[in-house]
Amino acid sequence: MRLPRDVSGVELASLLRRYGYEITRQTGSHLRLTSNFMGREHHITVPRHDSIRVGTLSNILADAASYLEIGRDQLLEALFEG
């Protein structure tokens, strides 16, 4: 599946909520999300931009997928198709 080109940082943070990620702080234009979904704490930083760059989105999804112990494509489909 192709990465979406028009995902905002706030929208991505909202989508990641189903995996236990919550916004714990904001510094400037970046959101800090924290999850305890897998019994251990994990942090990711999401830019609060109107449209996240494709490479940045890919890296965020890869990091979250690694933490969740699933494939990046599987996470991508779960977030944007389901």
C-alpha positions as CSV (number, residue, x, y, z in Angstrom):
1,M,0.0,0.0,0.0
2,R,1.2,3.5,-0.8
3,L,1.8,6.0,2.0
4,P,-0.9,8.7,2.0
5,R,0.3,12.1,1.0
6,D,-2.1,14.3,3.0
7,V,-1.9,13.1,6.6
8,S,-1.6,15.8,9.2
9,G,0.3,15.3,12.5
10,V,-2.9,15.7,14.5
11,E,-4.7,13.1,12.3
12,L,-1.8,10.6,12.7
13,A,-1.8,11.1,16.5
14,S,-5.5,10.4,16.5
15,L,-5.1,7.3,14.4
16,L,-2.3,5.9,16.6
17,R,-4.6,6.2,19.7
18,R,-6.0,2.8,19.0
19,Y,-2.5,1.4,19.8
20,G,-2.4,3.2,23.1
21,Y,-0.5,6.3,22.0
22,E,-1.5,9.5,23.8
23,I,-0.2,13.0,23.4
24,T,2.0,13.6,26.5
25,R,3.4,17.0,25.5
26,Q,3.9,19.5,22.8
27,T,7.1,21.4,22.1
28,G,6.8,24.0,19.4
29,S,5.3,22.3,16.4
30,H,6.0,18.7,17.5
31,L,3.8,16.3,19.5
32,R,5.3,13.7,21.8
33,L,3.2,10.5,21.9
34,T,3.7,7.8,24.5
35,S,2.3,4.3,24.6
36,N,2.3,1.6,27.2
37,F,0.3,-0.8,24.9
38,M,2.9,-3.6,25.0
39,G,3.6,-3.3,28.7
40,R,6.6,-1.1,28.2
41,E,6.8,2.6,27.5
42,H,7.5,3.8,23.9
43,H,7.8,7.4,22.7
44,I,7.5,8.8,19.2
45,T,7.6,12.4,18.0
46,V,5.1,13.6,15.4
47,P,5.4,17.0,13.6
48,R,2.2,19.0,14.0
49,H,2.1,20.0,10.4
50,D,-0.8,20.2,7.9
51,S,0.9,17.5,5.8
52,I,3.6,15.2,7.0
53,R,6.4,14.5,4.5
54,V,6.3,11.0,3.1
55,G,9.8,10.0,4.5
56,T,8.9,11.3,7.9
57,L,5.6,9.4,7.9
58,S,7.4,6.3,6.8
59,N,9.9,6.5,9.7
60,I,7.2,7.2,12.3
61,L,5.2,4.1,11.1
62,A,8.3,1.9,11.0
63,D,9.2,2.9,14.6
64,A,5.7,2.3,15.8
65,A,5.4,-1.0,13.9
66,S,8.7,-2.2,15.4
67,Y,7.4,-1.4,18.9
68,L,4.1,-3.2,18.2
69,E,6.0,-6.1,16.7
70,I,4.1,-6.0,13.4
71,G,5.2,-5.1,9.9
72,R,5.1,-1.5,8.7
73,D,2.7,-2.4,5.9
74,Q,0.4,-4.2,8.3
75,L,0.2,-1.1,10.5
76,L,-0.3,1.1,7.4
77,E,-3.3,-0.9,6.3
78,A,-4.7,-1.0,9.8
79,L,-4.5,2.8,10.2
80,F,-5.6,4.0,6.8
81,E,-7.9,1.3,5.4
82,G,-9.6,0.0,8.5
